[in-house]
Amino acid sequence: MKNTVLTMVLLLTVYTASQAQDRGLEIAIAAEKADMGFKSSASTLKMVLKNKNGQVSERALEVRTLELVEDGDKSLIVFSSPKDVKGTSTLTYTHKIEPDDQWLYLPSIKRVKRISSSNKSGPFVGSEFAYEDLSSQEVEKYTYKFLKEQNNYLVVEQYPVDPKSGYTRRVVTYNQDAGYRIESIDFYDRKNALLKTLTYANYNLYKNKFWRAAELHMVNHQSKKETQLQFLSYDFDVNLTDDDFTQNALKRN
Amino acid sequence: MNAFKKIKNSANKFAINWARFVIKNKWYVFVSAVVLTTVLGLQGAMKFDGDYHVFFSKSNPELEAFDALQDKYTKDDNVILVLSPKNKNIFTKVNLTAIEELTQQAWNTPYSSRVDAITNFQYTRAENDDLYVDDLSYDSINKSESEIEDIRQIALSEPMLVNRIINPEGSVTAINITVRLPGEDSALEVPEVMNSIRAMITEFQKKYPQFEIHTSGMVPLTTAFFEASMKDMALTGIMLLIVILTTFILTRSVQSTFATLLVVLFSIISSVGFVGIMGIKLTPPSSVFPTMILTLAVADSIHILMTMLQKIRKERMSKFDALIESMRLNFMPVFITSLTTVIGFLTMNFGDVPPFWDLGNIVAFGMTMAFLYSTTVLPALMAILPLKKGRVDKTGKVSRFNYEWHTILSSLVIRQPIAITVISVAIIGGLTYLSTKNSFNDEFINYFDQTVQFRSDTDYISNHLTGVYNVEYSIGSGESGGINNPDYLKKLNEFEDWLYEQPEVIHVSAFSEVARRINRSMHGDDEGYYRIPDSREEAAQYLLLYELSLPFGLDLNNQINVDKSESRVTVTVKNLDSPDMIAFAKRGEDWLSQHTPDYMHAIGVSPMLMFSKLGFRQANSMFKGNIVALLLISLVLMLALRNFKLGLLSLIPNVAPVLVGFGIWALYKAQINTGMVIVFGMTLGIIVDDTVHFMSKFLRARREYGHSPQRAVEYAFQTVGKALVTTTIVLLSGFLVLSTSSFALNSYMARITVVIIIAALIIDFLLLPALLILTSPIKRARRKYTSILFYR
């Protein structure tokens, strides 16, 4: 009898655990689905870096994204300022499982360099965003655990699959009433201490389907530094194709 | 009746009335003292602060400059783990695997923000148009022999690693853990880090016993400060025992010993209350306050008790009468000596080092309370406690010996006053000259003696791997993004090269090195391109590429600011003493101002530099304080002696011991630290007692008994000789206890105080009487009443 109870409790625990896993995964898939079909987009944005003392530094970028279904998205980032890196651009092929491919075009030497690094956890151009925070969010890159539901918010814990990730986990809040858009993410570092919080603000709905935040605000709780991404424009009618995401395309910018 | 007598009578009356009041209300007095002590004691709190920042006042310019630098880049505290494998070769599969594992583990250290090791060094290499940036040794367990040999080659030729993370022989390596403490409560955060590190090391050594591990860094330094504070506080116990023993030997009375013990304990408990009320966090220098109070406070009680017991035992007075008489005789001397001590300690507030403000204020408060308790609790308790009426003391051997000893001294001084003066002045002059040969040295690692683990571990690191001291320069480029300007980089590179030419330099970490390294990688690892890129665009774009390839925690934020307008140069130097350190930093500053444009000029900063300048800063600021102490104490003396000339004369025996002390120190260590700067004001308040006692007895003999100067000197020796020796012994034992401290700010201060106190007694017994004889008019003094304050 005792054994039965124990088994049942154990089963229940395993069941709830796996249920939480399933529910977390479901939400991630739902979010991906909700954003599916935008095909391609282009945006210009300003990155504002702020240190503890409020000293500010700015960079301007253009981002183009091509949606792929069978593999991760392709993206192209062009730096428009500061002046000395103007025209420098990166091309990234995200993959669902293997490490992403990445190239960088350097206008100063007119050469494309392939960055063969499995490091995705470092800061992106000195900002509080890691490269892994900015790259396309593929469902396969994490395992999941559903935490709670609060009004229309769903909170899911995500564990990166890549051992070289800078995080042990992220706690993501989705808004299920607005196409599962992400409202905020808490990042926990390797020792599982709260490192950063990313909040998404000023969401706009494009093409009646795609939610895009005009402002992303990353706060590093440990260094007290902040970075803001301000999206100045979004264009979903650019009709980009694979040809716009090749090494040759990199050089054209 | 002249004016003196009137004052004398009123002072007498006051002391007598005070004593009568205390005796009459002995229980009330005692109970209210207990209540006061309890109330104060309940406010008490012993909190410690081990952060080295406590040594610097808010307005300290070196601290401000250092904080500004840390704000620009990253605020770093660190723990260095130094690993020495028994086989003296880091580059084996097993050892690299172990290091890789420990490095991985180190990321779990609370508040850690970065971990640098040989294995996770971001090695950059090029293959055609591909750029590889990766851990130098990842997954070491699966590496082949030849791969490990490659790793060895790379590591030992990498300027970023050699002499910083690994020694040139490849037998000792370090893991540097950078932590970012929130800084809310170092008493909690630091032990949290250290406990985690210690547990990690224990685990590691269980698995890999072939490694010897030494720990250093700013966090262990803080821990060492904490531990030094607590250890020095524990010296109180030894001092308490000494106090009990001394009091018992001197008074041969259990009741007196008990009463003295209560007085000093009450004084200490009250001071602890003061610490709590003022919210003072104890640091190594201020944590010696209980021992100091014990040492200084016990003299008050001993004076009062000795006189009382003498009156009972020798003159067969009744207990109450003896008590009143003792209070009458001692009230003013105890008041004056307490006052001078309080003045001496309060002058520490003139300095620039906050822990000494705390020490000065706590001891000043403790001494005030000790005066209060010695004149209330002590007589009350003696009135309460039953005391057998003593037998008449027979003149024992000891006192006969004392008598002879005094006589020899006094007859010597009387016969040869000129010779003694000349010889003394010559010796004092010589030692004074020597005292200028001392130089300041505040190498903070050397604050801890060899018995402290932190010190021996740190010494190991500086002997086997790298320097533990550094100087940092934040070098501006004059514009946003300007660090990529080749002109800037070339100048920076020149600076880097110049630094490496300096004999003191062990390692330089500069952004120019990063720029060279990336340039090489961008050109297919061609050594010819190990130089600054040709154009700003190239440099900027290479940097962008490089930054994109770095992992979490190993970014360049600790080397370049967000605006990319400034970069940080960190110079690791050999162990230098303070003057050399200051001179070295200055040389760097001068080089920059001579060879670079204005915007690249920078001042050197670092904790070591802050400490190096601390002694000078403290000495400059204490100078004023010392003058004030000297003036105030001389004024008190002139008033107490009621003689301007003798007041001036007393400056000689009060200032000379300090000069003698520092002169002897020049022969002993020749290096003085910040802790010793306060010694002048502090000892002045203490040693002045000897002079005052001696001079007042001399004056009394001259004025009241009309003795010749020679005879008056003899009288002074007879009456106070023994008392002065006794109090000196008590003081010496207290400071000898403190001199055993493992913390140099305390032990050096105590050692020189010991020398000064001994010098003071010798000078008061030789030079002072000689001078008194020489300066006194030959004619017999008119009968006159002596000071109102001293006439035991």
Contacts between the chains, C-beta under 8 A, distances in Angstrom:
chain1	res1	chain2	res2	distance
A	49	B	562	4.7
A	50	B	562	7.5
A	51	B	71	7.4
A	51	B	72	7.5
A	51	B	561	7.3
A	51	B	562	4.9
A	52	B	71	5.8
A	53	B	71	5.4
A	53	B	72	7.9
A	55	B	72	8.0
A	55	B	561	7.5
A	55	B	562	6.2
A	55	B	563	6.4
A	56	B	562	7.9
A	56	B	563	8.0
A	57	B	480	6.9
A	57	B	562	4.6
A	57	B	563	4.3
A	57	B	564	7.3
A	79	B	544	7.3
A	82	B	480	6.9
A	82	B	481	4.7
A	82	B	540	7.3
A	82	B	564	7.8
A	83	B	481	7.6
A	84	B	481	5.8
A	84	B	484	5.7
A	84	B	536	5.0
A	84	B	537	5.2
A	84	B	539	7.7
A	84	B	540	3.7
A	84	B	541	7.5
A	85	B	537	7.6
A	85	B	540	4.9
A	85	B	541	5.6
A	85	B	544	5.3
A	88	B	541	5.0
A	88	B	544	5.8
A	90	B	548	7.0
A	102	B	548	7.7
A	104	B	544	7.6
A	104	B	545	5.0
A	104	B	548	6.9
A	106	B	538	7.6
A	106	B	541	4.3
A	106	B	542	7.3
A	106	B	545	6.8
A	107	B	537	7.0
A	107	B	541	7.1
A	108	B	535	6.1
A	108	B	537	3.8
A	108	B	538	4.3
A	108	B	540	7.8
A	108	B	541	5.1
A	109	B	522	7.4
A	109	B	538	6.4
A	109	B	541	7.8
A	111	B	129	6.4
A	112	B	129	6.6
A	113	B	129	5.5
A	113	B	130	7.1
A	113	B	131	5.3
A	113	B	522	7.4
A	113	B	545	6.3
A	114	B	129	6.2
A	114	B	130	4.4
A	114	B	131	6.9
A	115	B	130	7.9
A	115	B	131	5.6
A	115	B	133	7.3
A	115	B	545	6.7
A	115	B	548	6.3
A	115	B	549	5.3
A	116	B	127	7.9
A	116	B	130	4.9
A	116	B	131	6.5
A	116	B	132	4.8
A	116	B	133	7.9
A	117	B	131	7.7
A	117	B	132	6.7
A	117	B	133	4.4
A	117	B	134	6.2
A	117	B	549	4.2
A	118	B	134	6.8
A	119	B	122	7.7
A	119	B	133	6.4
A	119	B	134	7.3
A	119	B	549	5.7
A	119	B	550	6.0
A	119	B	551	3.9
A	120	B	551	7.8
A	121	B	551	4.8
A	121	B	552	3.4
A	121	B	553	7.9
A	122	B	547	7.1
A	122	B	548	7.4
A	122	B	549	7.2
A	122	B	550	3.9
A	122	B	551	5.0
A	122	B	552	5.9
A	122	B	554	6.8
A	122	B	555	5.4
A	123	B	547	7.2
A	123	B	550	7.7
A	123	B	555	4.9
A	123	B	557	7.0
A	124	B	548	7.0
A	125	B	544	6.3
A	125	B	547	6.1
A	125	B	548	7.3
A	126	B	547	6.5
A	126	B	555	7.5
A	126	B	556	7.5
A	126	B	557	6.7
A	126	B	560	7.6
A	126	B	562	6.1
A	126	B	564	7.3
A	130	B	552	6.5
A	131	B	548	6.6
A	164	B	551	6.6
A	165	B	552	8.0
A	166	B	551	7.0
A	166	B	552	3.0
A	166	B	553	7.1
A	189	B	552	7.7
A	190	B	107	4.4
A	190	B	108	7.0
A	190	B	552	7.6
A	191	B	107	6.0
A	191	B	108	4.5
A	191	B	109	6.9
A	191	B	110	6.8
A	191	B	112	6.3
A	193	B	110	7.4
A	193	B	111	7.6
A	222	B	111	7.6
A	222	B	113	6.1
A	222	B	180	5.4
A	223	B	74	6.7
A	223	B	113	7.2
A	223	B	180	6.7
A	223	B	557	7.8
A	225	B	562	7.4
